[in-house]
Amino acid sequence: MDKIQKQQIKQATDWDELVATLREIEKSDFTSRDIELIFRNIERLKSEGGSKIAFLANHTLDLLPNYLSIFSALENVKTEHYVAPYNQYFQEFLTESSGLLEFDADIIYLDLSIPGLSPKINHLFLQLDNEQKKQELDRIVDSIQKLANLSKQKTNATLLVANFVQPSCPKAGIADFQLGFGEVEWYTRLNLKLIELFRDDARVFVVDKNNVLSRQGKLTSSSAKMYYIAKMELNEQALSELSLELVRYLKAIKGLTKKCLVLDLDNTLWGGVVGEDGIDGLKIGKGYPEGEVFYDLQAYYQSLKQRGVILAIASKNNAEDAEEVFREKSDMPLSLDDFAIRKITWNTKNHSIEEIANSLNIGKDSIVFIDDNPVERELIQNTLPEVGVPDLPSDPTGYLGVLQQKNYFEKLFITEEDTNKLEQYKQNAQREELKNDISDINEFLSGLGTVLTMEMASVKQLPRVHQLFTKTNQFNVTTQRYDASKIEQFITEDKWHLMLFSVTDNFGDMGTIGVVLLEQGPDDIHIDSFILSCRAMGRGIETAVMNTLKQRYLLSGNKRVMTAKFIKTQKNKPAEKYFEQQGFSVNEVADDNEKNYTISASCAELLACPEMKMIIGD
């Protein structure tokens, strides 16, 4: 950083100003002194309420929170940190008054290394027989499993477990692969065991530290001098790379990832301009360098679609020319059918992106825009600052590397709803077309053939429930962001009723589109959360669900009163009048942004809603 940038950081008067300043500085410009300066000012300006992250390790990680705090701030995420004493990871879980348990972390990062865990493997590997090597491997896996179980028993945190860094120089040298059970194979098996152990665990995730340091370069990731002096296994560059990786998990846990990728066409999806070069002059395909660049880019976008990212087009072009490219270039990884929305017009791209957001019923802050033209990127940054716009290099061979390093679309889970998302949005478009052909809204809704299924959530549905809590903003009465441990508690404890609702109709299966969380009292029931996906709004489903709740808890005589709360946010206006519309009375207005509601059994009525078939589970 130069002197002016340092002065701007020191003179920042609030958090937003500091974040804006940091985003104008290249991360590669940060020296150790820069990190210290930025961290001090983050601590000066951040308010309470950030994500609480604890660090457990058998080597020195004291500087990692500084890096993580800075790279989180670049994503406008505040963090608080606790670093456990050196090599005290079991003690921190088992001592009731430990700093870890008092800190009450949201995330725990466990980073153990072999020198501290197994001196035998570290120093005597070639002297061990295969059975001894296997015993050490099993002992280490068993220890990590015990730590994971303690984390789930003693805390509500999500546990991130670093895998093990394979040595860059095996003790047997190039003969390692010829051993019956060599060092490379031993570390590979150990890391595979971690994947198998936690693959289906909704509260424990493996961080691929081995890959992070491989990208950085293992030989340049440490300082032998600092290791012997202070047991610091990672230098500044490695801490920086590891922090960037942890930010991916942090954003995914908080539900801050994007939903939609909007793509330009000319010189972005293929090389060349279709209106000038013609279809034969475009560069896309295998067998020659220029074409393979864009082929690989399209294959990457296709993989994002498989992860549940919605693809859309915003291009200033002749629509017929663009569509002909997709018809004629049949060997391209992407087809027109891969795009949920296509805005190929001569309108400005900010206008097209706004139309895409409206059509998909998502916020503009859920969109990322890719365009080779820096003028178009600047337009979107100035007119729609909430849209993510990566800065691409002038050479298209560098596009893929830039996009892969971004953390726009990271998710903890890829659910069935994610893989079916494109089809669901296309079905929504068909519903909208039918709606436009029918003058009476009730006739339209009743003719959809809607089947609404309500059931109690199970642990196997936790990933989808977590997505609904963390990513749904518009029809969300409180916007409470519950983590996996709390959701697991809601599913298993008797006082909580966590109900899911899913929908099918004549156009297809919309999947799980909503959740309601209820807390039972002796003679009352409280609606803690009511969430409905934007894809299912405006169909009367929210009334049908509330009718079911009234029938089950009030009209059946089980409960005397039902209460609820609405907390206003910038995005949940569609849910603002929901409880009044369902017959609830305002019980208390805490402030302009919060209202408490109540409805008694004697006043509860079932309201009219569009015709649909109801299936009620246990």
C-alpha positions in Angstrom: 0.0 0.0 0.0 1.2 3.5 -0.7 1.1 6.4 1.9 -2.2 7.8 0.6 -3.9 4.5 1.0 -2.6 4.0 4.5 -3.8 7.5 5.4 -7.2 6.8 4.0 -7.5 3.7 6.2 -6.4 5.6 9.3 -8.9 8.4 8.6 -11.9 6.1 7.9 -14.7 7.2 10.1 -17.0 4.2 9.9 -17.0 0.6 8.8 -18.5 1.2 5.3 -15.9 3.8 4.5 -13.1 1.4 5.6 -14.5 -1.5 3.5 -14.8 0.8 0.4 -11.2 1.8 0.9 -9.9 -1.7 1.2 -11.8 -2.9 -1.9 -9.8 -0.4 -4.0 -6.5 -1.9 -2.9 -5.1 -5.1 -4.4 -4.8 -7.9 -1.9 -1.4 -8.7 -3.2 -0.2 -5.3 -2.0 -0.6 -6.2 1.6 2.6 -6.6 3.6 2.9 -7.7 7.2 2.9 -4.1 8.3 -0.1 -3.4 6.1 -1.9 -6.3 7.7 -1.2 -5.0 11.2 -2.4 -1.5 10.2 -5.6 -2.7 8.6 -6.4 -5.1 11.4 -6.1 -2.3 14.0 -8.5 -0.1 12.1 -11.0 -2.9 11.6 -11.0 -3.5 15.3 -11.4 0.3 15.8 -14.5 0.6 13.5 -16.3 -2.7 13.6 -19.3 -2.9 15.9 -20.4 -6.1 17.8 -22.4 -8.8 16.1 -19.8 -10.4 13.8 -19.3 -14.1 13.2 -17.4 -15.6 16.1 -14.6 -17.9 15.0 -12.4 -20.0 17.3 -9.0 -21.5 16.3 -7.6 -24.7 17.8 -4.2 -26.0 16.7 -1.0 -27.8 17.7 1.1 -25.2 16.0 1.2 -21.4 16.2 -1.7 -19.8 14.4 -1.9 -16.5 16.3 -1.7 -14.4 13.2 -4.3 -16.2 11.2 -7.3 -14.2 12.7 -5.7 -10.9 11.5 -5.6 -12.1 7.9 -9.1 -13.7 8.2 -10.5 -10.5 9.7 -9.2 -8.4 6.8 -10.3 -10.7 4.0 -13.7 -11.0 5.6 -14.0 -7.3 5.8 -13.3 -7.2 2.0 -16.6 -9.2 1.8 -18.3 -6.8 4.2 -18.3 -9.5 6.9 -17.3 -8.7 10.5 -15.6 -11.3 12.6 -14.6 -11.9 16.2 -11.9 -14.3 17.2 -10.6 -16.6 19.9 -7.3 -18.4 19.7 -7.0 -21.4 22.1 -3.7 -21.9 23.9 -1.1 -23.8 22.0 -1.8 -27.6 21.8 -4.8 -27.4 24.1 -7.5 -28.6 21.7 -8.9 -31.5 23.8 -8.7 -29.4 27.0 -10.7 -26.6 25.5 -13.6 -28.9 24.9 -13.3 -30.8 28.2 -12.8 -27.9 30.7 -16.1 -26.4 31.6 -14.7 -22.9 32.1 -12.4 -22.9 29.1 -12.1 -19.9 26.9 -13.5 -21.8 23.9 -16.8 -22.7 25.7 -17.1 -19.2 27.1 -16.5 -17.6 23.7 -19.5 -19.5 22.3 -18.2 -19.7 18.7 -20.2 -19.8 15.6 -17.3 -21.5 13.7 -14.4 -23.6 15.1 -11.4 -24.1 12.9 -9.3 -27.2 13.9 -5.9 -27.3 12.3 -3.6 -30.1 13.5 -0.3 -31.2 11.9 1.5 -34.5 12.0 4.7 -33.3 13.8 2.6 -32.7 16.9 0.2 -35.6 16.5 2.6 -38.3 15.5 6.3 -38.0 16.1 6.7 -41.6 14.8 5.3 -40.6 11.4 7.2 -37.4 11.4 10.6 -38.8 12.3 10.6 -42.6 12.0 8.4 -43.3 9.0 10.9 -45.6 7.2 11.4 -47.6 10.4 7.7 -48.4 10.8 6.2 -51.5 9.3 2.8 -51.3 7.4 0.8 -52.3 10.4 2.4 -49.7 12.6 1.7 -47.1 9.9 -1.9 -48.1 9.7 -2.3 -48.0 13.5 -1.0 -44.5 13.6 -3.4 -43.5 10.8 -6.4 -45.0 12.6 -5.4 -43.4 15.9 -5.2 -39.9 14.3 -8.6 -40.4 12.6 -10.1 -41.6 15.9 -8.8 -38.5 17.7 -10.3 -36.2 15.1 -13.6 -38.0 15.3 -13.6 -37.6 19.1 -12.9 -33.9 18.7 -15.7 -33.6 16.2 -18.1 -35.3 18.6 -17.0 -33.1 21.5 -17.6 -30.0 19.3 -21.1 -31.1 18.5 -21.9 -32.0 22.2 -20.3 -29.0 23.8 -20.9 -26.2 21.3 -23.4 -25.0 18.7 -20.6 -24.2 16.3 -19.9 -25.5 12.8 -16.6 -27.3 12.8 -14.0 -26.8 10.0 -11.3 -29.5 10.0 -8.1 -28.9 8.1 -6.8 -31.9 6.3 -3.1 -32.8 6.4 -0.4 -31.3 4.3 1.5 -34.0 2.3 5.2 -33.5 2.7 6.9 -32.0 -0.4 10.0 -34.2 0.1 9.2 -37.8 1.1 11.8 -39.4 3.3 12.3 -42.2 0.8 12.8 -39.7 -2.0 11.7 -40.8 -5.4 11.5 -44.4 -4.1 8.5 -43.5 -2.0 6.0 -44.8 -4.6 7.7 -48.2 -4.6 7.3 -48.8 -0.9 4.6 -51.1 0.2 2.9 -48.2 2.1 4.8 -45.0 1.3 4.5 -41.6 2.8 2.5 -40.1 -0.1 0.1 -43.0 0.1 -0.2 -42.7 3.9 -1.1 -39.0 3.8 -3.5 -39.6 0.9 -5.3 -42.4 2.8 -5.5 -40.2 5.9 -7.1 -37.3 4.0 -9.5 -39.7 2.2 -10.6 -41.1 5.6 -11.5 -37.5 6.7 -13.6 -37.1 3.6 -15.4 -40.4 4.3 -15.8 -39.6 8.0 -17.6 -36.2 7.5 -19.2 -36.5 4.1 -22.7 -36.8 5.5 -22.2 -34.6 8.6 -24.1 -31.3 8.4 -22.0 -29.7 11.1 -18.4 -30.8 10.2 -16.6 -29.9 7.0 -13.1 -30.6 5.7 -11.0 -27.7 4.6 -8.5 -28.7 1.9 -5.5 -27.1 3.4 -3.2 -29.5 1.5 -4.5 -28.1 -1.8 -4.4 -24.5 -0.5 -0.7 -24.8 0.2 -0.1 -26.7 -3.0 -1.5 -23.7 -4.9 0.7 -21.4 -2.9 3.7 -23.7 -3.2 4.6 -25.8 -0.2 8.3 -25.0 -0.2 7.5 -21.3 -0.1 4.7 -21.6 2.5 6.9 -21.8 5.6 10.0 -20.5 7.2 12.2 -23.1 8.9 13.6 -20.4 11.2 10.2 -19.3 12.5 9.1 -22.9 12.9 12.0 -23.7 15.2 11.7 -20.4 17.1 7.9 -20.2 17.5 6.4 -23.4 16.0 4.9 -21.3 13.2 4.3 -23.7 10.3 2.8 -21.1 8.0 4.4 -17.8 6.8 2.6 -14.7 5.7 1.8 -15.8 2.2 0.4 -19.1 3.4 -1.7 -17.4 6.1 -3.1 -15.2 3.4 -4.1 -18.1 1.1 -5.6 -20.1 4.0 -7.6 -17.1 5.1 -9.1 -16.7 1.6 -10.1 -20.3 1.7 -11.8 -19.9 5.1 -13.7 -16.9 3.8 -15.3 -19.2 1.3 -16.7 -21.3 4.1 -17.6 -18.3 6.2 -19.7 -16.9 3.3 -21.4 -20.2 2.6 -22.2 -20.7 6.3 -23.8 -17.2 6.5 -25.7 -17.7 3.2 -23.9 -14.8 1.5 -23.3 -16.5 -1.8 -24.8 -15.4 -5.1 -27.6 -17.1 -7.0 -27.4 -16.0 -10.7 -24.7 -15.6 -13.3 -25.5 -13.1 -16.1 -23.3 -13.5 -19.2 -22.5 -11.3 -22.1 -22.0 -13.1 -25.5 -19.5 -11.6 -27.9 -15.9 -12.0 -26.7 -17.3 -13.4 -23.4 -19.0 -16.7 -24.3 -17.2 -17.0 -27.6 -14.4 -15.2 -29.3 -15.4 -12.6 -31.9 -18.5 -10.6 -32.7 -21.3 -12.5 -34.4 -22.7 -9.4 -36.1 -19.3 -8.7 -37.7 -17.4 -12.0 -38.0 -20.4 -14.2 -38.8 -20.9 -17.6 -37.2 -17.9 -19.2 -39.1 -15.6 -16.5 -37.8 -16.4 -17.1 -34.1 -13.8 -18.8 -31.9 -15.3 -21.6 -29.9 -14.5 -25.3 -29.9 -11.7 -27.9 -29.5 -8.6 -28.4 -31.5 -7.2 -24.8 -31.7 -6.0 -22.5 -28.9 -8.5 -19.5 -29.3 -11.5 -21.8 -29.5 -10.4 -24.0 -26.5 -10.2 -20.9 -24.3 -13.9 -20.2 -24.7 -14.8 -23.9 -24.7 -13.3 -24.3 -21.3 -15.1 -21.1 -20.1 -18.4 -22.5 -21.2 -17.7 -25.9 -19.6 -17.0 -24.0 -16.3 -20.3 -22.1 -16.6 -22.0 -25.4 -17.2 -20.5 -26.8 -14.0 -21.9 -23.8 -12.1 -25.3 -24.6 -13.5 -25.0 -28.1 -12.1 -24.2 -26.6 -8.7 -27.5 -24.7 -8.8 -26.4 -21.4 -10.2 -29.0 -19.8 -12.5 -27.6 -18.8 -15.9 -28.9 -15.8 -17.8 -27.8 -13.7 -20.8 -27.6 -9.9 -21.0 -26.3 -9.0 -24.5 -26.6 -6.0 -26.8 -27.1 -8.0 -30.0 -29.4 -9.1 -32.7 -31.4 -11.9 -31.0 -31.7 -13.9 -34.2 -28.0 -13.9 -34.9 -27.2 -14.9 -31.3 -29.7 -17.7 -31.3 -28.4 -19.0 -34.6 -24.9 -19.4 -33.0 -26.4 -21.8 -30.4 -28.2 -23.7 -33.2 -25.2 -24.0 -35.5 -22.4 -24.4 -33.0 -23.9 -27.7 -31.6 -20.5 -28.7 -30.1 -20.5 -25.9 -27.5 -20.9 -27.0 -23.9 -23.8 -24.5 -23.4 -27.1 -24.4 -25.3 -29.9 -21.9 -25.1 -31.8 -24.3 -22.9 -29.1 -23.8 -20.2 -30.2 -20.2 -19.7 -33.3 -19.5 -17.5 -33.6 -15.9 -18.9 -32.3 -14.4 -22.2 -32.2 -10.7 -22.7 -30.7 -10.3 -26.1 -31.7 -6.7 -27.1 -30.3 -3.3 -27.8 -31.2 -2.1 -24.3 -28.5 -1.0 -21.9 -27.3 -3.9 -19.8 -28.2 -2.4 -16.5 -31.8 -2.4 -17.7 -31.5 -6.0 -18.9 -30.1 -7.1 -15.5 -32.9 -5.3 -13.7 -35.4 -7.2 -15.9 -33.6 -10.5 -15.2 -33.8 -9.9 -11.4 -37.5 -9.1 -11.6 -38.3 -12.1 -13.8 -36.5 -14.4 -11.4 -37.8 -12.6 -8.4 -34.4 -12.3 -6.8 -32.4 -9.4 -5.4 -29.9 -7.7 -7.6 -27.3 -8.5 -4.9 -27.8 -12.1 -5.8 -26.4 -11.5 -9.4 -22.9 -11.7 -10.8 -22.3 -10.1 -14.3 -19.5 -11.2 -16.7 -18.5 -9.0 -19.6 -15.2 -8.6 -21.5 -15.9 -4.9 -22.0 -14.6 -2.7 -19.2 -17.0 0.1 -20.1 -20.0 -2.2 -19.7 -18.5 -3.5 -16.4 -18.1 0.1 -15.2 -21.7 0.9 -16.2 -23.0 -1.9 -14.0 -20.8 -1.0 -11.1 -22.0 2.6 -11.2 -25.7 1.9 -11.8 -26.2 -1.4 -9.9 -23.4 -1.4 -7.2 -25.0 -4.5 -5.5 -24.3 -6.7 -8.5 -21.0 -8.6 -8.4 -18.7 -7.6 -11.3 -15.3 -9.3 -11.5 -12.6 -7.4 -13.2 -11.4 -9.5 -16.1 -7.9 -9.2 -17.7 -7.6 -8.1 -21.4 -6.4 -11.6 -22.4 -9.3 -14.1 -22.3 -6.9 -16.9 -21.3 -6.9 -15.3 -17.9 -10.7 -15.2 -17.5 -11.1 -18.7 -16.1 -8.4 -18.3 -13.4 -9.9 -15.1 -12.2 -13.4 -16.6 -12.0 -12.3 -19.8 -10.2 -10.6 -17.7 -7.5 -13.8 -15.8 -6.7 -16.1 -17.1 -3.9 -19.4 -15.9 -5.4 -21.1 -19.2 -5.6 -19.7 -21.4 -2.8 -22.2 -23.7 -0.9 -21.8 -26.1 1.9 -24.2 -28.6 0.2 -25.5 -29.2 -3.3 -29.1 -30.4 -2.8 -31.6 -31.9 -5.2 -33.3 -28.6 -5.4 -30.0 -27.0 -6.6 -29.5 -29.5 -9.4 -33.2 -29.0 -10.6 -33.1 -25.2 -10.3 -33.0 -24.4 -14.0 -36.0 -26.6 -14.7 -37.9 -25.1 -11.8 -37.3 -21.6 -13.1 -38.3 -22.6 -16.6 -41.5 -24.1 -15.2 -42.1 -20.7 -13.4 -41.8 -19.0 -16.8 -44.4 -21.3 -18.2 -46.7 -20.5 -15.3 -46.3 -16.8 -16.0 -47.1 -17.3 -19.7 -50.3 -19.1 -18.7 -51.1 -16.4 -16.2 -50.9 -13.8 -19.0 -53.4 -15.7 -21.0 -56.0 -15.9 -18.3 -57.9 -12.8 -17.1 -59.0 -14.1 -13.7 -56.2 -14.8 -11.2 -58.3 -17.2 -9.1 -59.1 -19.2 -12.2 -55.4 -19.3 -13.1 -54.3 -20.4 -9.6 -57.0 -23.0 -9.2 -56.2 -24.5 -12.6 -52.5 -25.1 -11.8 -53.2 -28.5 -10.2 -51.2 -27.5 -7.1 -50.4 -30.3 -4.5 -49.0 -28.9 -1.3 -47.3 -31.4 1.1 -46.5 -30.4 4.7 -44.4 -32.6 6.9 -42.1 -32.5 9.9 -38.5 -32.0 9.0 -36.0 -34.8 9.5 -32.2 -34.7 9.9 -31.6 -35.9 6.3 -33.4 -32.7 5.1 -31.1 -30.4 7.2 -29.1 -29.2 4.2 -32.2 -27.8 2.3 -33.6 -26.3 5.6 -30.3 -24.6 6.2 -30.4 -23.1 2.6 -33.9 -21.8 3.2 -32.9 -20.1 6.5 -29.7 -18.6 5.1 -30.7 -17.6 1.5 -34.4 -16.6 1.6 -34.9 -12.9 2.0 -38.2 -11.7 0.6 -40.9 -13.8 2.2 -39.1 -14.3 5.5 -40.9 -12.8 8.5 -37.8 -12.4 10.8 -34.8 -13.3 8.6 -33.3 -15.3 11.5 -30.2 -17.0 10.2 -29.9 -20.3 12.0 -26.8 -22.5 11.6 -26.8 -26.3 11.2 -26.5 -27.0 14.9 -29.5 -24.9 15.8 -31.6 -26.5 13.0 -30.6 -30.0 14.2 -31.8 -28.9 17.7 -35.1 -27.8 16.2 -35.6 -31.1 14.5 -34.8 -33.3 17.5 -36.2 -31.4 20.5 -39.9 -31.9 21.4 -40.7 -28.3 22.1 -39.9 -27.3 18.5 -42.0 -28.2 15.5 -40.0 -27.6 12.3 -42.3 -28.2 9.3 -41.4 -28.2 5.6 -43.7 -27.7 2.7 -43.2 -28.7 -0.9 -45.2 -28.2 -4.1 -45.9 -29.9 -7.3 -48.3 -28.8 -10.1 -49.2 -29.4 -13.7 -45.8 -28.0 -14.8 -43.6 -30.0 -12.5 -42.0 -30.4 -9.1 -41.0 -27.2 -7.4 -39.3 -29.1 -4.5 -39.1 -27.9 -0.9 -40.1 -24.3 -1.1 -40.8 -23.3 2.5 -40.4 -23.8 6.2 -42.2 -22.8 9.4 -40.6 -23.1 12.8 -42.9 -23.2 15.8 -42.1 -23.2 19.6 -44.6 -24.9 21.9 -45.6 -23.5 25.3 -48.0 -25.1 27.7 -51.1 -23.5 26.1 -49.6 -21.4 23.4 -47.7 -21.8 20.2 -45.2 -19.2 18.8 -44.2 -18.8 15.1 -40.5 -18.3 15.3 -39.9 -18.3 11.5 -42.1 -18.5 8.4 -40.2 -18.7 5.1 -41.4 -19.1 1.6 -39.2 -19.3 -1.5 -39.7 -16.4 -4.0 -40.5 -19.0 -6.6 -43.7 -19.9 -4.8 -45.0 -16.5 -3.8 -48.4 -15.2 -5.0 -50.1 -18.6 -5.2 -52.0 -18.6 -1.9 -49.6 -21.2 -0.5 -48.9 -19.1 2.5 -52.6 -18.9 3.4 -53.0 -22.7 2.9 -50.1 -23.3 5.3 -51.5 -20.9 7.9 -55.0 -22.6 7.6 -53.3 -25.9 8.4 -51.5 -24.4 11.4 -54.7 -22.8 12.8 -56.5 -26.1 12.3 -53.8 -28.2 14.0 -52.9 -26.0 16.9 -55.9 -23.7 17.6 -59.2 -25.1 16.2 -58.4 -28.6 17.4 -58.3 -27.3 21.0 -54.6 -28.0 21.7 -53.5 -24.4 22.1 -55.3 -21.3 23.4 -53.3 -18.7 21.4 -50.8 -18.4 18.6 -48.2 -15.6 18.6 -45.8 -14.4 15.9 -43.3 -11.6 15.2 -42.3 -9.6 12.1 -38.9 -8.0 11.9 -38.6 -5.5 9.0 -35.5 -5.7 6.8 -34.5 -4.0 3.5 -35.7 -7.1 1.5 -38.7 -8.7 3.2 -41.5 -6.2 2.3 -43.6 -9.1 0.6 -44.1 -10.5 4.1 -44.8 -7.2 5.9 -48.6 -7.5 6.1 -48.7 -11.3 6.2 -49.9 -11.8 9.7 -52.6 -9.0 9.5 -53.9 -10.7 6.3 -54.1 -14.0 8.2 -56.3 -12.5 10.9 -53.6 -11.8 13.6 -53.9 -8.7 15.7 -50.9 -6.4 16.5 -50.1 -7.1 20.1 -47.1 -4.9 20.5 -45.0 -2.6 18.3 -41.5 -2.7 19.6 -40.2 -0.1 17.2 -40.7 0.9 13.5 -39.1 -2.3 12.4 -40.6 -4.9 14.7 -44.2 -6.0 15.5 -45.6 -8.7 17.7 -48.8 -10.5 16.8 -51.4 -12.8 18.4 -54.5 -14.7 17.5 -56.6 -16.7 19.9 -58.4 -20.0 19.2 -61.8 -18.2 19.6 -60.9 -15.7 16.8 -59.1 -18.1 14.4 -60.8 -18.6 11.1 -59.8 -20.6 8.0 -59.4 -18.1 5.1 -60.3 -18.7 1.5 -57.4 -19.6 -0.8 -57.0 -21.0 -4.3 -58.0 -24.6 -4.7 -55.2 -27.1 -4.1 -54.7 -30.6 -2.8 -53.2 -30.9 0.7 -51.1 -33.8 1.9 -50.2 -33.5 5.7 -47.5 -35.7 7.1 -46.8 -36.6 10.7 
